[in-house]
Amino acid sequence: MQELKVEMFIPGELKEEPIIYDIIKNYNIRMKIIEASFSTESGWAYLVLKGEKAEIDRVFDYLGSKGINVEIRER
């Protein structure tokens, strides 16, 4: 089991998409939202992801395919 603290940067054109819902629904991980902020131009979220490494890698692949930048802050 792996636990990562990550910061996710969401472009404004994706503000109407349910990104966090999709992650929770479609991937076998636990997510805790530490802090988040969204505006009409962009958004960011500071999250804790917990799960198997392969499943977290799948989440990163999904976010990358959407053009969402994710930075690991703490392992």
PDB file of N, H, CA, C and O in Angstrom:
ATOM      1  N   MET A   1       0.852  -1.175   0.000  1.00  0.00           N
ATOM      2  CA  MET A   1       0.000   0.000   0.000  1.00  0.00           C
ATOM      3  C   MET A   1       0.899   1.239   0.000  1.00  0.00           C
ATOM      4  O   MET A   1       1.887   1.306   0.730  1.00  0.00           O
ATOM      5  N   GLN A   2       0.542   2.197  -0.817  1.00  0.00           N
ATOM      6  H   GLN A   2      -0.262   2.143  -1.410  1.00  0.00           H
ATOM      7  CA  GLN A   2       1.323   3.417  -0.949  1.00  0.00           C
ATOM      8  C   GLN A   2       0.456   4.610  -0.563  1.00  0.00           C
ATOM      9  O   GLN A   2      -0.749   4.612  -0.814  1.00  0.00           O
ATOM     10  N   GLU A   3       1.062   5.619   0.045  1.00  0.00           N
ATOM     11  H   GLU A   3       2.041   5.618   0.249  1.00  0.00           H
ATOM     12  CA  GLU A   3       0.354   6.847   0.372  1.00  0.00           C
ATOM     13  C   GLU A   3       1.176   8.009  -0.133  1.00  0.00           C
ATOM     14  O   GLU A   3       2.354   8.135   0.204  1.00  0.00           O
ATOM     15  N   LEU A   4       0.562   8.868  -0.945  1.00  0.00           N
ATOM     16  H   LEU A   4      -0.395   8.766  -1.219  1.00  0.00           H
ATOM     17  CA  LEU A   4       1.238  10.023  -1.522  1.00  0.00           C
ATOM     18  C   LEU A   4       0.429  11.276  -1.260  1.00  0.00           C
ATOM     19  O   LEU A   4      -0.799  11.269  -1.344  1.00  0.00           O
ATOM     20  N   LYS A   5       1.133  12.356  -0.939  1.00  0.00           N
ATOM     21  H   LYS A   5       2.130  12.362  -0.871  1.00  0.00           H
ATOM     22  CA  LYS A   5       0.507  13.676  -0.915  1.00  0.00           C
ATOM     23  C   LYS A   5       0.849  14.331  -2.241  1.00  0.00           C
ATOM     24  O   LYS A   5       2.021  14.440  -2.604  1.00  0.00           O
ATOM     25  N   VAL A   6      -0.171  14.765  -2.962  1.00  0.00           N
ATOM     26  H   VAL A   6      -1.122  14.676  -2.667  1.00  0.00           H
ATOM     27  CA  VAL A   6       0.034  15.326  -4.291  1.00  0.00           C
ATOM     28  C   VAL A   6      -0.712  16.648  -4.427  1.00  0.00           C
ATOM     29  O   VAL A   6      -1.694  16.912  -3.734  1.00  0.00           O
ATOM     30  N   GLU A   7      -0.208  17.463  -5.343  1.00  0.00           N
ATOM     31  H   GLU A   7       0.590  17.248  -5.906  1.00  0.00           H
ATOM     32  CA  GLU A   7      -0.905  18.678  -5.715  1.00  0.00           C
ATOM     33  C   GLU A   7      -1.280  18.556  -7.183  1.00  0.00           C
ATOM     34  O   GLU A   7      -0.444  18.238  -8.029  1.00  0.00           O
ATOM     35  N   MET A   8      -2.535  18.810  -7.468  1.00  0.00           N
ATOM     36  H   MET A   8      -3.214  19.068  -6.780  1.00  0.00           H
ATOM     37  CA  MET A   8      -3.084  18.642  -8.811  1.00  0.00           C
ATOM     38  C   MET A   8      -3.493  20.022  -9.331  1.00  0.00           C
ATOM     39  O   MET A   8      -4.183  20.770  -8.638  1.00  0.00           O
ATOM     40  N   PHE A   9      -3.065  20.356 -10.550  1.00  0.00           N
ATOM     41  H   PHE A   9      -2.504  19.749 -11.113  1.00  0.00           H
ATOM     42  CA  PHE A   9      -3.381  21.641 -11.168  1.00  0.00           C
ATOM     43  C   PHE A   9      -4.317  21.401 -12.357  1.00  0.00           C
ATOM     44  O   PHE A   9      -3.954  20.715 -13.313  1.00  0.00           O
ATOM     45  N   ILE A  10      -5.510  21.966 -12.290  1.00  0.00           N
ATOM     46  H   ILE A  10      -5.805  22.523 -11.514  1.00  0.00           H
ATOM     47  CA  ILE A  10      -6.554  21.693 -13.280  1.00  0.00           C
ATOM     48  C   ILE A  10      -6.763  22.927 -14.159  1.00  0.00           C
ATOM     49  O   ILE A  10      -7.059  24.004 -13.641  1.00  0.00           O
ATOM     50  N   PRO A  11      -6.613  22.788 -15.491  1.00  0.00           N
ATOM     51  CA  PRO A  11      -6.845  23.913 -16.394  1.00  0.00           C
ATOM     52  C   PRO A  11      -8.318  24.329 -16.398  1.00  0.00           C
ATOM     53  O   PRO A  11      -9.205  23.508 -16.165  1.00  0.00           O
ATOM     54  N   GLY A  12      -8.561  25.597 -16.662  1.00  0.00           N
ATOM     55  H   GLY A  12      -7.841  26.264 -16.851  1.00  0.00           H
ATOM     56  CA  GLY A  12      -9.908  26.150 -16.655  1.00  0.00           C
ATOM     57  C   GLY A  12     -10.875  25.462 -17.593  1.00  0.00           C
ATOM     58  O   GLY A  12     -12.070  25.394 -17.305  1.00  0.00           O
ATOM     59  N   GLU A  13     -10.384  24.949 -18.710  1.00  0.00           N
ATOM     60  H   GLU A  13      -9.413  25.004 -18.944  1.00  0.00           H
ATOM     61  CA  GLU A  13     -11.289  24.308 -19.671  1.00  0.00           C
ATOM     62  C   GLU A  13     -11.882  23.001 -19.136  1.00  0.00           C
ATOM     63  O   GLU A  13     -12.826  22.465 -19.718  1.00  0.00           O
ATOM     64  N   LEU A  14     -11.333  22.491 -18.034  1.00  0.00           N
ATOM     65  H   LEU A  14     -10.567  22.927 -17.562  1.00  0.00           H
ATOM     66  CA  LEU A  14     -11.861  21.257 -17.434  1.00  0.00           C
ATOM     67  C   LEU A  14     -12.732  21.523 -16.204  1.00  0.00           C
ATOM     68  O   LEU A  14     -13.108  20.585 -15.501  1.00  0.00           O
ATOM     69  N   LYS A  15     -13.056  22.791 -15.937  1.00  0.00           N
ATOM     70  H   LYS A  15     -12.750  23.554 -16.508  1.00  0.00           H
ATOM     71  CA  LYS A  15     -13.769  23.135 -14.706  1.00  0.00           C
ATOM     72  C   LYS A  15     -15.150  22.497 -14.600  1.00  0.00           C
ATOM     73  O   LYS A  15     -15.665  22.346 -13.492  1.00  0.00           O
ATOM     74  N   GLU A  16     -15.745  22.131 -15.685  1.00  0.00           N
ATOM     75  H   GLU A  16     -15.326  22.254 -16.585  1.00  0.00           H
ATOM     76  CA  GLU A  16     -17.070  21.512 -15.672  1.00  0.00           C
ATOM     77  C   GLU A  16     -17.012  19.985 -15.577  1.00  0.00           C
ATOM     78  O   GLU A  16     -18.049  19.337 -15.439  1.00  0.00           O
ATOM     79  N   GLU A  17     -15.811  19.405 -15.648  1.00  0.00           N
ATOM     80  H   GLU A  17     -14.968  19.931 -15.760  1.00  0.00           H
ATOM     81  CA  GLU A  17     -15.677  17.954 -15.603  1.00  0.00           C
ATOM     82  C   GLU A  17     -15.533  17.456 -14.166  1.00  0.00           C
ATOM     83  O   GLU A  17     -14.856  18.096 -13.362  1.00  0.00           O
ATOM     84  N   PRO A  18     -16.149  16.336 -13.834  1.00  0.00           N
ATOM     85  CA  PRO A  18     -16.096  15.804 -12.466  1.00  0.00           C
ATOM     86  C   PRO A  18     -14.832  14.971 -12.220  1.00  0.00           C
ATOM     87  O   PRO A  18     -14.920  13.763 -12.001  1.00  0.00           O
ATOM     88  N   ILE A  19     -13.681  15.602 -12.255  1.00  0.00           N
ATOM     89  H   ILE A  19     -13.610  16.584 -12.433  1.00  0.00           H
ATOM     90  CA  ILE A  19     -12.394  14.911 -12.171  1.00  0.00           C
ATOM     91  C   ILE A  19     -12.265  14.106 -10.874  1.00  0.00           C
ATOM     92  O   ILE A  19     -11.943  12.918 -10.913  1.00  0.00           O
ATOM     93  N   ILE A  20     -12.509  14.734  -9.749  1.00  0.00           N
ATOM     94  H   ILE A  20     -12.770  15.699  -9.718  1.00  0.00           H
ATOM     95  CA  ILE A  20     -12.342  14.044  -8.465  1.00  0.00           C
ATOM     96  C   ILE A  20     -13.357  12.917  -8.329  1.00  0.00           C
ATOM     97  O   ILE A  20     -13.013  11.837  -7.850  1.00  0.00           O
ATOM     98  N   TYR A  21     -14.590  13.146  -8.737  1.00  0.00           N
ATOM     99  H   TYR A  21     -14.869  14.024  -9.127  1.00  0.00           H
ATOM    100  CA  TYR A  21     -15.603  12.089  -8.719  1.00  0.00           C
ATOM    101  C   TYR A  21     -15.156  10.905  -9.576  1.00  0.00           C
ATOM    102  O   TYR A  21     -15.269   9.755  -9.151  1.00  0.00           O
ATOM    103  N   ASP A  22     -14.650  11.181 -10.779  1.00  0.00           N
ATOM    104  H   ASP A  22     -14.558  12.115 -11.125  1.00  0.00           H
ATOM    105  CA  ASP A  22     -14.210  10.109 -11.678  1.00  0.00           C
ATOM    106  C   ASP A  22     -13.099   9.270 -11.046  1.00  0.00           C
ATOM    107  O   ASP A  22     -13.086   8.046 -11.183  1.00  0.00           O
ATOM    108  N   ILE A  23     -12.175   9.926 -10.358  1.00  0.00           N
ATOM    109  H   ILE A  23     -12.186  10.919 -10.246  1.00  0.00           H
ATOM    110  CA  ILE A  23     -11.096   9.179  -9.706  1.00  0.00           C
ATOM    111  C   ILE A  23     -11.662   8.256  -8.632  1.00  0.00           C
ATOM    112  O   ILE A  23     -11.330   7.071  -8.583  1.00  0.00           O
ATOM    113  N   ILE A  24     -12.510   8.802  -7.781  1.00  0.00           N
ATOM    114  H   ILE A  24     -12.780   9.764  -7.821  1.00  0.00           H
ATOM    115  CA  ILE A  24     -13.083   8.005  -6.688  1.00  0.00           C
ATOM    116  C   ILE A  24     -13.924   6.851  -7.224  1.00  0.00           C
ATOM    117  O   ILE A  24     -13.870   5.744  -6.687  1.00  0.00           O
ATOM    118  N   LYS A  25     -14.690   7.096  -8.266  1.00  0.00           N
ATOM    119  H   LYS A  25     -14.733   7.995  -8.703  1.00  0.00           H
ATOM    120  CA  LYS A  25     -15.602   6.085  -8.814  1.00  0.00           C
ATOM    121  C   LYS A  25     -14.867   4.994  -9.602  1.00  0.00           C
ATOM    122  O   LYS A  25     -15.245   3.823  -9.542  1.00  0.00           O
ATOM    123  N   ASN A  26     -13.823   5.376 -10.337  1.00  0.00           N
ATOM    124  H   ASN A  26     -13.516   6.327 -10.386  1.00  0.00           H
ATOM    125  CA  ASN A  26     -13.237   4.460 -11.312  1.00  0.00           C
ATOM    126  C   ASN A  26     -11.914   3.802 -10.909  1.00  0.00           C
ATOM    127  O   ASN A  26     -11.414   2.929 -11.618  1.00  0.00           O
ATOM    128  N   TYR A  27     -11.353   4.215  -9.783  1.00  0.00           N
ATOM    129  H   TYR A  27     -11.760   4.924  -9.207  1.00  0.00           H
ATOM    130  CA  TYR A  27     -10.061   3.671  -9.369  1.00  0.00           C
ATOM    131  C   TYR A  27     -10.145   3.195  -7.922  1.00  0.00           C
ATOM    132  O   TYR A  27     -10.851   3.786  -7.104  1.00  0.00           O
ATOM    133  N   ASN A  28      -9.431   2.138  -7.620  1.00  0.00           N
ATOM    134  H   ASN A  28      -8.857   1.659  -8.284  1.00  0.00           H
ATOM    135  CA  ASN A  28      -9.474   1.540  -6.295  1.00  0.00           C
ATOM    136  C   ASN A  28      -8.434   2.208  -5.382  1.00  0.00           C
ATOM    137  O   ASN A  28      -7.425   1.608  -5.013  1.00  0.00           O
ATOM    138  N   ILE A  29      -8.714   3.461  -5.037  1.00  0.00           N
ATOM    139  H   ILE A  29      -9.533   3.949  -5.338  1.00  0.00           H
ATOM    140  CA  ILE A  29      -7.848   4.198  -4.124  1.00  0.00           C
ATOM    141  C   ILE A  29      -8.718   4.941  -3.119  1.00  0.00           C
ATOM    142  O   ILE A  29      -9.912   5.150  -3.334  1.00  0.00           O
ATOM    143  N   ARG A  30      -8.087   5.333  -2.018  1.00  0.00           N
ATOM    144  H   ARG A  30      -7.117   5.163  -1.844  1.00  0.00           H
ATOM    145  CA  ARG A  30      -8.739   6.220  -1.063  1.00  0.00           C
ATOM    146  C   ARG A  30      -8.150   7.600  -1.279  1.00  0.00           C
ATOM    147  O   ARG A  30      -6.944   7.747  -1.477  1.00  0.00           O
ATOM    148  N   MET A  31      -9.008   8.610  -1.240  1.00  0.00           N
ATOM    149  H   MET A  31      -9.987   8.491  -1.079  1.00  0.00           H
ATOM    150  CA  MET A  31      -8.555   9.970  -1.465  1.00  0.00           C
ATOM    151  C   MET A  31      -9.056  10.855  -0.332  1.00  0.00           C
ATOM    152  O   MET A  31     -10.211  10.774   0.087  1.00  0.00           O
ATOM    153  N   LYS A  32      -8.152  11.700   0.149  1.00  0.00           N
ATOM    154  H   LYS A  32      -7.214  11.765  -0.191  1.00  0.00           H
ATOM    155  CA  LYS A  32      -8.533  12.706   1.136  1.00  0.00           C
ATOM    156  C   LYS A  32      -8.165  14.065   0.556  1.00  0.00           C
ATOM    157  O   LYS A  32      -7.029  14.278   0.132  1.00  0.00           O
ATOM    158  N   ILE A  33      -9.121  14.979   0.536  1.00  0.00           N
ATOM    159  H   ILE A  33     -10.044  14.806   0.880  1.00  0.00           H
ATOM    160  CA  ILE A  33      -8.872  16.333   0.053  1.00  0.00           C
ATOM    161  C   ILE A  33      -8.401  17.167   1.242  1.00  0.00           C
ATOM    162  O   ILE A  33      -9.150  17.371   2.198  1.00  0.00           O
ATOM    163  N   ILE A  34      -7.168  17.645   1.181  1.00  0.00           N
ATOM    164  H   ILE A  34      -6.560  17.479   0.405  1.00  0.00           H
ATOM    165  CA  ILE A  34      -6.604  18.475   2.236  1.00  0.00           C
ATOM    166  C   ILE A  34      -7.045  19.927   2.046  1.00  0.00           C
ATOM    167  O   ILE A  34      -7.477  20.592   2.988  1.00  0.00           O
ATOM    168  N   GLU A  35      -6.925  20.398   0.805  1.00  0.00           N
ATOM    169  H   GLU A  35      -6.574  19.857   0.040  1.00  0.00           H
ATOM    170  CA  GLU A  35      -7.281  21.773   0.485  1.00  0.00           C
ATOM    171  C   GLU A  35      -7.497  21.851  -1.020  1.00  0.00           C
ATOM    172  O   GLU A  35      -6.876  21.109  -1.781  1.00  0.00           O
ATOM    173  N   ALA A  36      -8.377  22.749  -1.447  1.00  0.00           N
ATOM    174  H   ALA A  36      -8.881  23.352  -0.829  1.00  0.00           H
ATOM    175  CA  ALA A  36      -8.629  22.912  -2.881  1.00  0.00           C
ATOM    176  C   ALA A  36      -9.171  24.309  -3.148  1.00  0.00           C
ATOM    177  O   ALA A  36      -9.771  24.938  -2.276  1.00  0.00           O
ATOM    178  N   SER A  37      -8.947  24.781  -4.366  1.00  0.00           N
ATOM    179  H   SER A  37      -8.459  24.271  -5.074  1.00  0.00           H
ATOM    180  CA  SER A  37      -9.461  26.079  -4.781  1.00  0.00           C
ATOM    181  C   SER A  37      -9.719  26.026  -6.281  1.00  0.00           C
ATOM    182  O   SER A  37      -8.889  25.544  -7.051  1.00  0.00           O
ATOM    183  N   PHE A  38     -10.880  26.526  -6.682  1.00  0.00           N
ATOM    184  H   PHE A  38     -11.555  26.917  -6.056  1.00  0.00           H
ATOM    185  CA  PHE A  38     -11.237  26.526  -8.094  1.00  0.00           C
ATOM    186  C   PHE A  38     -11.809  27.885  -8.459  1.00  0.00           C
ATOM    187  O   PHE A  38     -12.551  28.487  -7.683  1.00  0.00           O
ATOM    188  N   SER A  39     -11.461  28.359  -9.643  1.00  0.00           N
ATOM    189  H   SER A  39     -10.859  27.870 -10.274  1.00  0.00           H
ATOM    190  CA  SER A  39     -12.003  29.610 -10.163  1.00  0.00           C
ATOM    191  C   SER A  39     -12.387  29.384 -11.621  1.00  0.00           C
ATOM    192  O   SER A  39     -12.347  28.253 -12.105  1.00  0.00           O
ATOM    193  N   THR A  40     -12.753  30.435 -12.312  1.00  0.00           N
ATOM    194  H   THR A  40     -12.786  31.354 -11.919  1.00  0.00           H
ATOM    195  CA  THR A  40     -13.118  30.277 -13.723  1.00  0.00           C
ATOM    196  C   THR A  40     -11.910  30.003 -14.605  1.00  0.00           C
ATOM    197  O   THR A  40     -12.053  29.445 -15.693  1.00  0.00           O
ATOM    198  N   GLU A  41     -10.696  30.397 -14.138  1.00  0.00           N
ATOM    199  H   GLU A  41     -10.580  30.850 -13.254  1.00  0.00           H
ATOM    200  CA  GLU A  41      -9.496  30.200 -14.955  1.00  0.00           C
ATOM    201  C   GLU A  41      -8.805  28.864 -14.723  1.00  0.00           C
ATOM    202  O   GLU A  41      -8.277  28.267 -15.661  1.00  0.00           O
ATOM    203  N   SER A  42      -8.806  28.393 -13.485  1.00  0.00           N
ATOM    204  H   SER A  42      -9.235  28.878 -12.723  1.00  0.00           H
ATOM    205  CA  SER A  42      -8.082  27.164 -13.180  1.00  0.00           C
ATOM    206  C   SER A  42      -8.455  26.682 -11.785  1.00  0.00           C
ATOM    207  O   SER A  42      -9.276  27.285 -11.093  1.00  0.00           O
ATOM    208  N   GLY A  43      -7.832  25.586 -11.397  1.00  0.00           N
ATOM    209  H   GLY A  43      -7.165  25.097 -11.959  1.00  0.00           H
ATOM    210  CA  GLY A  43      -8.069  25.075 -10.059  1.00  0.00           C
ATOM    211  C   GLY A  43      -6.893  24.242  -9.607  1.00  0.00           C
ATOM    212  O   GLY A  43      -6.057  23.828 -10.411  1.00  0.00           O
ATOM    213  N   TRP A  44      -6.841  24.003  -8.324  1.00  0.00           N
ATOM    214  H   TRP A  44      -7.520  24.339  -7.671  1.00  0.00           H
ATOM    215  CA  TRP A  44      -5.809  23.124  -7.775  1.00  0.00           C
ATOM    216  C   TRP A  44      -6.393  22.397  -6.580  1.00  0.00           C
ATOM    217  O   TRP A  44      -7.351  22.853  -5.955  1.00  0.00           O
ATOM    218  N   ALA A  45      -5.801  21.271  -6.284  1.00  0.00           N
ATOM    219  H   ALA A  45      -5.023  20.901  -6.792  1.00  0.00           H
ATOM    220  CA  ALA A  45      -6.236  20.496  -5.121  1.00  0.00           C
ATOM    221  C   ALA A  45      -5.018  19.825  -4.513  1.00  0.00           C
ATOM    222  O   ALA A  45      -4.169  19.289  -5.225  1.00  0.00           O
ATOM    223  N   TYR A  46      -4.941  19.859  -3.189  1.00  0.00           N
ATOM    224  H   TYR A  46      -5.631  20.295  -2.611  1.00  0.00           H
ATOM    225  CA  TYR A  46      -3.898  19.176  -2.435  1.00  0.00           C
ATOM    226  C   TYR A  46      -4.553  17.933  -1.847  1.00  0.00           C
ATOM    227  O   TYR A  46      -5.478  18.037  -1.040  1.00  0.00           O
ATOM    228  N   LEU A  47      -4.079  16.763  -2.246  1.00  0.00           N
ATOM    229  H   LEU A  47      -3.328  16.678  -2.901  1.00  0.00           H
ATOM    230  CA  LEU A  47      -4.747  15.502  -1.948  1.00  0.00           C
ATOM    231  C   LEU A  47      -3.799  14.494  -1.316  1.00  0.00           C
ATOM    232  O   LEU A  47      -2.582  14.579  -1.476  1.00  0.00           O
ATOM    233  N   VAL A  48      -4.375  13.545  -0.598  1.00  0.00           N
ATOM    234  H   VAL A  48      -5.364  13.476  -0.467  1.00  0.00           H
ATOM    235  CA  VAL A  48      -3.652  12.359  -0.164  1.00  0.00           C
ATOM    236  C   VAL A  48      -4.274  11.179  -0.891  1.00  0.00           C
ATOM    237  O   VAL A  48      -5.474  10.933  -0.775  1.00  0.00           O
ATOM    238  N   LEU A  49      -3.462  10.453  -1.635  1.00  0.00           N
ATOM    239  H   LEU A  49      -2.487  10.653  -1.730  1.00  0.00           H
ATOM    240  CA  LEU A  49      -3.915   9.260  -2.351  1.00  0.00           C
ATOM    241  C   LEU A  49      -3.324   8.044  -1.652  1.00  0.00           C
ATOM    242  O   LEU A  49      -2.130   8.009  -1.351  1.00  0.00           O
ATOM    243  N   LYS A  50      -4.165   7.048  -1.396  1.00  0.00           N
ATOM    244  H   LYS A  50      -5.134   7.077  -1.640  1.00  0.00           H
ATOM    245  CA  LYS A  50      -3.696   5.830  -0.739  1.00  0.00           C
ATOM    246  C   LYS A  50      -4.224   4.631  -1.509  1.00  0.00           C
ATOM    247  O   LYS A  50      -5.423   4.519  -1.763  1.00  0.00           O
ATOM    248  N   GLY A  51      -3.304   3.728  -1.880  1.00  0.00           N
ATOM    249  H   GLY A  51      -2.330   3.819  -1.674  1.00  0.00           H
ATOM    250  CA  GLY A  51      -3.693   2.536  -2.618  1.00  0.00           C
ATOM    251  C   GLY A  51      -2.469   1.814  -3.143  1.00  0.00           C
ATOM    252  O   GLY A  51      -1.332   2.181  -2.845  1.00  0.00           O
ATOM    253  N   GLU A  52      -2.722   0.789  -3.924  1.00  0.00           N
ATOM    254  H   GLU A  52      -3.645   0.492  -4.167  1.00  0.00           H
ATOM    255  CA  GLU A  52      -1.623   0.046  -4.542  1.00  0.00           C
ATOM    256  C   GLU A  52      -0.934   0.933  -5.577  1.00  0.00           C
ATOM    257  O   GLU A  52      -1.580   1.737  -6.250  1.00  0.00           O
ATOM    258  N   LYS A  53       0.380   0.778  -5.694  1.00  0.00           N
ATOM    259  H   LYS A  53       0.905   0.126  -5.148  1.00  0.00           H
ATOM    260  CA  LYS A  53       1.163   1.604  -6.614  1.00  0.00           C
ATOM    261  C   LYS A  53       0.606   1.553  -8.037  1.00  0.00           C
ATOM    262  O   LYS A  53       0.500   2.589  -8.693  1.00  0.00           O
ATOM    263  N   ALA A  54       0.256   0.377  -8.514  1.00  0.00           N
ATOM    264  H   ALA A  54       0.343  -0.464  -7.981  1.00  0.00           H
ATOM    265  CA  ALA A  54      -0.256   0.237  -9.882  1.00  0.00           C
ATOM    266  C   ALA A  54      -1.545   1.039 -10.072  1.00  0.00           C
ATOM    267  O   ALA A  54      -1.763   1.621 -11.134  1.00  0.00           O
ATOM    268  N   GLU A  55      -2.386   1.069  -9.059  1.00  0.00           N
ATOM    269  H   GLU A  55      -2.209   0.595  -8.197  1.00  0.00           H
ATOM    270  CA  GLU A  55      -3.652   1.800  -9.167  1.00  0.00           C
ATOM    271  C   GLU A  55      -3.406   3.314  -9.124  1.00  0.00           C
ATOM    272  O   GLU A  55      -4.056   4.069  -9.846  1.00  0.00           O
ATOM    273  N   ILE A  56      -2.481   3.749  -8.290  1.00  0.00           N
ATOM    274  H   ILE A  56      -1.953   3.136  -7.703  1.00  0.00           H
ATOM    275  CA  ILE A  56      -2.132   5.171  -8.263  1.00  0.00           C
ATOM    276  C   ILE A  56      -1.499   5.581  -9.588  1.00  0.00           C
ATOM    277  O   ILE A  56      -1.757   6.681 -10.079  1.00  0.00           O
ATOM    278  N   ASP A  57      -0.679   4.718 -10.170  1.00  0.00           N
ATOM    279  H   ASP A  57      -0.470   3.825  -9.771  1.00  0.00           H
ATOM    280  CA  ASP A  57      -0.103   4.994 -11.496  1.00  0.00           C
ATOM    281  C   ASP A  57      -1.205   5.141 -12.539  1.00  0.00           C
ATOM    282  O   ASP A  57      -1.101   5.988 -13.426  1.00  0.00           O
ATOM    283  N   ARG A  58      -2.250   4.335 -12.448  1.00  0.00           N
ATOM    284  H   ARG A  58      -2.334   3.647 -11.727  1.00  0.00           H
ATOM    285  CA  ARG A  58      -3.390   4.461 -13.374  1.00  0.00           C
ATOM    286  C   ARG A  58      -4.078   5.811 -13.210  1.00  0.00           C
ATOM    287  O   ARG A  58      -4.497   6.415 -14.197  1.00  0.00           O
ATOM    288  N   VAL A  59      -4.197   6.287 -11.978  1.00  0.00           N
ATOM    289  H   VAL A  59      -3.856   5.796 -11.176  1.00  0.00           H
ATOM    290  CA  VAL A  59      -4.782   7.613 -11.736  1.00  0.00           C
ATOM    291  C   VAL A  59      -3.923   8.686 -12.388  1.00  0.00           C
ATOM    292  O   VAL A  59      -4.445   9.588 -13.044  1.00  0.00           O
ATOM    293  N   PHE A  60      -2.597   8.592 -12.211  1.00  0.00           N
ATOM    294  H   PHE A  60      -2.173   7.860 -11.679  1.00  0.00           H
ATOM    295  CA  PHE A  60      -1.697   9.568 -12.832  1.00  0.00           C
ATOM    296  C   PHE A  60      -1.818   9.534 -14.357  1.00  0.00           C
ATOM    297  O   PHE A  60      -1.788  10.584 -14.999  1.00  0.00           O
ATOM    298  N   ASP A  61      -1.953   8.351 -14.940  1.00  0.00           N
ATOM    299  H   ASP A  61      -1.977   7.497 -14.419  1.00  0.00           H
ATOM    300  CA  ASP A  61      -2.130   8.233 -16.391  1.00  0.00           C
ATOM    301  C   ASP A  61      -3.423   8.920 -16.831  1.00  0.00           C
ATOM    302  O   ASP A  61      -3.444   9.644 -17.826  1.00  0.00           O
ATOM    303  N   TYR A  62      -4.502   8.682 -16.079  1.00  0.00           N
ATOM    304  H   TYR A  62      -4.485   8.093 -15.271  1.00  0.00           H
ATOM    305  CA  TYR A  62      -5.795   9.319 -16.386  1.00  0.00           C
ATOM    306  C   TYR A  62      -5.660  10.843 -16.340  1.00  0.00           C
ATOM    307  O   TYR A  62      -6.086  11.537 -17.263  1.00  0.00           O
ATOM    308  N   LEU A  63      -5.068  11.355 -15.266  1.00  0.00           N
ATOM    309  H   LEU A  63      -4.722  10.792 -14.516  1.00  0.00           H
ATOM    310  CA  LEU A  63      -4.931  12.803 -15.125  1.00  0.00           C
ATOM    311  C   LEU A  63      -4.053  13.380 -16.226  1.00  0.00           C
ATOM    312  O   LEU A  63      -4.360  14.439 -16.772  1.00  0.00           O
ATOM    313  N   GLY A  64      -2.967  12.695 -16.555  1.00  0.00           N
ATOM    314  H   GLY A  64      -2.718  11.834 -16.111  1.00  0.00           H
ATOM    315  CA  GLY A  64      -2.101  13.144 -17.638  1.00  0.00           C
ATOM    316  C   GLY A  64      -2.826  13.191 -18.975  1.00  0.00           C
ATOM    317  O   GLY A  64      -2.611  14.107 -19.769  1.00  0.00           O
ATOM    318  N   SER A  65      -3.682  12.208 -19.225  1.00  0.00           N
ATOM    319  H   SER A  65      -3.856  11.464 -18.580  1.00  0.00           H
ATOM    320  CA  SER A  65      -4.442  12.186 -20.485  1.00  0.00           C
ATOM    321  C   SER A  65      -5.418  13.353 -20.577  1.00  0.00           C
ATOM    322  O   SER A  65      -5.812  13.751 -21.673  1.00  0.00           O
ATOM    323  N   LYS A  66      -5.805  13.898 -19.431  1.00  0.00           N
ATOM    324  H   LYS A  66      -5.484  13.575 -18.541  1.00  0.00           H
ATOM    325  CA  LYS A  66      -6.714  15.050 -19.388  1.00  0.00           C
ATOM    326  C   LYS A  66      -5.959  16.377 -19.439  1.00  0.00           C
ATOM    327  O   LYS A  66      -6.574  17.438 -19.542  1.00  0.00           O
ATOM    328  N   GLY A  67      -4.617  16.318 -19.367  1.00  0.00           N
ATOM    329  H   GLY A  67      -4.118  15.456 -19.284  1.00  0.00           H
ATOM    330  CA  GLY A  67      -3.822  17.547 -19.360  1.00  0.00           C
ATOM    331  C   GLY A  67      -3.711  18.168 -17.980  1.00  0.00           C
ATOM    332  O   GLY A  67      -3.473  19.369 -17.848  1.00  0.00           O
ATOM    333  N   ILE A  68      -3.883  17.344 -16.947  1.00  0.00           N
ATOM    334  H   ILE A  68      -4.076  16.369 -17.054  1.00  0.00           H
ATOM    335  CA  ILE A  68      -3.806  17.815 -15.566  1.00  0.00           C
ATOM    336  C   ILE A  68      -2.418  17.498 -15.022  1.00  0.00           C
ATOM    337  O   ILE A  68      -1.979  16.347 -15.039  1.00  0.00           O
ATOM    338  N   ASN A  69      -1.743  18.519 -14.547  1.00  0.00           N
ATOM    339  H   ASN A  69      -2.099  19.453 -14.534  1.00  0.00           H
ATOM    340  CA  ASN A  69      -0.407  18.366 -13.986  1.00  0.00           C
ATOM    341  C   ASN A  69      -0.524  17.917 -12.528  1.00  0.00           C
ATOM    342  O   ASN A  69      -1.306  18.484 -11.765  1.00  0.00           O
ATOM    343  N   VAL A  70       0.249  16.903 -12.144  1.00  0.00           N
ATOM    344  H   VAL A  70       0.884  16.443 -12.764  1.00  0.00           H
ATOM    345  CA  VAL A  70       0.255  16.406 -10.769  1.00  0.00           C
ATOM    346  C   VAL A  70       1.694  16.392 -10.274  1.00  0.00           C
ATOM    347  O   VAL A  70       2.588  15.862 -10.935  1.00  0.00           O
ATOM    348  N   GLU A  71       1.904  16.981  -9.105  1.00  0.00           N
ATOM    349  H   GLU A  71       1.179  17.411  -8.568  1.00  0.00           H
ATOM    350  CA  GLU A  71       3.221  16.991  -8.484  1.00  0.00           C
ATOM    351  C   GLU A  71       3.149  16.261  -7.154  1.00  0.00           C
ATOM    352  O   GLU A  71       2.280  16.540  -6.328  1.00  0.00           O
ATOM    353  N   ILE A  72       4.069  15.322  -6.952  1.00  0.00           N
ATOM    354  H   ILE A  72       4.775  15.096  -7.623  1.00  0.00           H
ATOM    355  CA  ILE A  72       4.145  14.603  -5.675  1.00  0.00           C
ATOM    356  C   ILE A  72       4.835  15.513  -4.672  1.00  0.00           C
ATOM    357  O   ILE A  72       5.942  15.994  -4.915  1.00  0.00           O
ATOM    358  N   ARG A  73       4.171  15.745  -3.541  1.00  0.00           N
ATOM    359  H   ARG A  73       3.272  15.354  -3.344  1.00  0.00           H
ATOM    360  CA  ARG A  73       4.708  16.621  -2.497  1.00  0.00           C
ATOM    361  C   ARG A  73       5.362  15.845  -1.368  1.00  0.00           C
ATOM    362  O   ARG A  73       6.306  16.323  -0.738  1.00  0.00           O
ATOM    363  N   GLU A  74       4.853  14.635  -1.112  1.00  0.00           N
ATOM    364  H   GLU A  74       4.087  14.246  -1.623  1.00  0.00           H
ATOM    365  CA  GLU A  74       5.405  13.829  -0.016  1.00  0.00           C
ATOM    366  C   GLU A  74       5.040  12.379  -0.237  1.00  0.00           C
ATOM    367  O   GLU A  74       3.920  12.061  -0.637  1.00  0.00           O
ATOM    368  N   ARG A  75       5.996  11.498   0.027  1.00  0.00           N
ATOM    369  H   ARG A  75       6.906  11.756   0.351  1.00  0.00           H
ATOM    370  CA  ARG A  75       5.759  10.058  -0.076  1.00  0.00           C
ATOM    371  C   ARG A  75       5.525   9.472   1.284  1.00  0.00           C
ATOM    372  O   ARG A  75       5.306   8.267   1.408  1.00  0.00           O
TER     373      ARG A  75
END
